[in-house]
């Protein structure tokens, strides 16, 4: 399958294309750390809505590989 | 970004097939239940996720949806788009399933989201709030315009939260697994198999 160019516009976490194209782009972005700040913003929102405390970095290799 | 914690319990609304497909592909649909809040998926998402029985995980996805609807852990948000498609699809089956007359389903997921917008703006007010799990660019833009107690969250952020707050392993491992497993999904939107009774 040819690689699909994802048009981001002003939404860094918005993806185009079929589901498989979107998932592929999401996975590649996550592994490359693309738009991490936007992801963290949404994590903060989600955490607040779920009433969770913010996690502090623990330096034990958390999320290693990204 | 400033976020304010409150005591309203949100509903996790899933109107996009991306998150369901990502979790299905790694056999982790139960992750939708981990936060312990009500989960609603649209009928169109349920339909798209289970329509093709040739997908390796379609049968498990179907069983998961049925099992959790019965257990009242998740509920289905019915949309006019989903209703119309089911009517057309049933009529097509009854009419002999001529391949040339098969009802088109491409982009119906996004159409169902637009159909859901009115109920979103009416239902998610006051103490009712929803976290909308959504990746499709146009749908995110459309839902963001709704004046209601809703927050849009991507699958990437949801995975990240689960790994950081719910004790799962590192995010990268899951995305590598998704990447490996979606190789079989390249024709997801084109392949439409029919389960003949």
Interface residues (C-beta under 8 A of the other chain):
Chain A: X1 X7 X8 X9 X11 X13 X14 X15 X16 X18 X19 X20 X22 X23 X24 X26 X27 X28 X29 X30 X31 X39 X40 X41 X42 X43 X44 X45 X46 X47 X48 X49 X50 X51 X52 X55 X61 X62 X63 X64 X65 X66
Chain B: X1 X3 X4 X5 X7 X10 X17 X18 X21 X22 X25 X35 X37 X48 X129 X131 X135 X136 X137 X138 X140 X141 X151 X152 X153 X154 X155 X156 X157 X158 X159 X160 X161 X163 X164 X165 X170 X171 X172 X173 X175 X176 X178 X179 X182 X185 X186 X188 X189
